Amino acid sequence: MIPYRKEPSYVPPEQCPQQGHERMILQQPIVNFTADGISEPEAAMLRHMNETGAVFMMGQNPKLPVMPAKPKLLDFFHYRFCDIAFRHLLQSAKLALDSGQNETVVVACLLHDISNGAFLRTDHGYWGAQMIAPYVSEEISWAIKYHQALRYYADEAAGFKYPDAYYKFFGPEYKPPEYIHNDYLQARKHRWYMTSRFITIYDIYSFDDRVEVDPDIFTDIIGRNFKEPEEGLGFDGSPVAHMWRTMIWPNNFL
């Protein structure tokens, strides 16, 4: 465990509702579409179920940390983010904070990759903005949505050049699709352009695992800028509660 991660608790397998059964995890359908074609493991797993009495995973996976009953934002950082995402978001937000940016920019940096940290990578800016929209200002969710497009386009006057890492990630010939280019043009004309641009400026395009940031330094800022639901994220009946529940129980068959 890296510093500042909470010590997780686990449910022993014998205390899980599906006690006594082999529990199979069927990955989400979207991961079956690969460079090698379409993988379809469900039929084989159904046969295995009928032959052995195995069941599909539902509820708490005993191999995953248990989330609090009323989870708050930082609980997802501690218990559902991979180490790279945990470091990346905290480092980005700390850079914005140390640079004297206002709390809107700091929170936007803290949450900009919340989707590809624990939910979905594809179109992560759009998914991330939707996930947090009920809990933050419109400016923060807007900035997170449009940082996805802005990161592909340099603005040297603002202090942002195309990331060297992207040449390695995507190849020097990569060109963003039309919808990304159109959103870039739209964002350039928007009053919150610089809020979104700051996300790209304080983004960490090469990840330094030697730098550790204590998430607790953002507790007060989160309290002023993120409306934590009393029932806990995922249980407040918001239009996006199901997204947070998916992160709590990512292995549910249905």
QUIURNOR-V453535 format. One record per helix or strand of 3 or more residues. SS is the DSSP state (H for helix, E for strand). FROM is the first residue (numbers start at 1). LEN is the number of residues. If there is no record, write none. Layout:
<<SS & FROM & LEN> <SS & FROM & LEN>>
This chain:
<<H & 13 & 3> <H & 29 & 4> <H & 42 & 11> <H & 73 & 8> <H & 83 & 16> <H & 103 & 9> <H & 114 & 5> <H & 124 & 12> <H & 138 & 13> <H & 164 & 7> <H & 178 & 11> <H & 193 & 10> <H & 215 & 11> <H & 241 & 8>>
